[in-house]
């Protein structure tokens, strides 16, 4: 993910740059990353810009149209969160991992 976060020219093949295998998607045109244990195919729903500056921040919201999960990460038909140690990009230079999880009980509404 970090290797492909540079501002490369459109002619650069980022799959080759990161030494990853592109796999055909089912519902969208761009390929997905074959090595990823979980991947989502999304269609653009909305882009929310937070800054008028050209290098400002934007939030991209997608509508998930297909989900791909490696069977090794499933237990009883559900994702086993303990089998994953994924990394997500937050923005700027910040990233997060999925291994630090906790649960909260939802309030009951009468």
HUBELUR-V9373 format. One record per residue. RES is the residue in one letter. OMEGA is omega in degrees with one decimal (NA if undefined). Layout:
BEGIN
RES_OMEGA / RES_OMEGA
END
This chain:
BEGIN
X_-178.9 / X_-179.2 / X_-177.9 / X_-177.6 / X_178.6 / X_179.3 / X_-177.5 / X_173.3 / X_-178.5 / X_-179.7 / X_-178.5 / X_176.6 / X_-175.4 / X_173.0 / X_178.2 / X_-179.9 / X_-177.3 / X_-178.5 / X_178.8 / X_-177.5 / X_174.7 / X_178.6 / X_-179.9 / X_174.8 / X_-179.3 / X_-171.3 / X_-179.8 / X_-177.3 / X_-177.2 / X_176.2 / X_176.7 / X_-177.6 / X_-177.1 / X_-177.4 / X_-176.4 / X_179.1 / X_177.7 / X_175.7 / X_180.0 / X_169.6 / X_-174.6 / X_170.1 / X_-176.9 / X_174.8 / X_-175.9 / X_170.4 / X_178.9 / X_179.0 / X_-179.1 / X_-176.9 / X_176.2 / X_-180.0 / X_-177.8 / X_178.4 / X_-179.5 / X_-175.6 / X_175.8 / X_173.3 / X_179.4 / X_-179.1 / X_-178.9 / X_173.8 / X_-178.1 / X_-179.5 / X_175.7 / X_178.6 / X_177.7 / X_-178.2 / X_175.6 / X_-179.3 / X_179.3 / X_-178.8 / X_179.0 / X_173.2 / X_-179.9 / X_176.4 / X_179.8 / X_177.1 / X_175.3 / X_-175.5 / X_179.5 / X_179.3 / X_-176.7 / X_172.0 / X_-172.4 / X_177.5 / X_176.9 / X_178.0 / X_-180.0 / X_-177.1 / X_-177.2 / X_179.1 / X_-174.0 / X_178.0 / X_177.8 / X_176.4 / X_179.8 / X_-174.9 / X_179.7 / X_-175.8 / X_173.0 / X_180.0 / X_174.8 / X_178.7 / X_178.1 / X_178.5 / X_176.8 / X_179.5 / X_-179.7 / X_NA
END
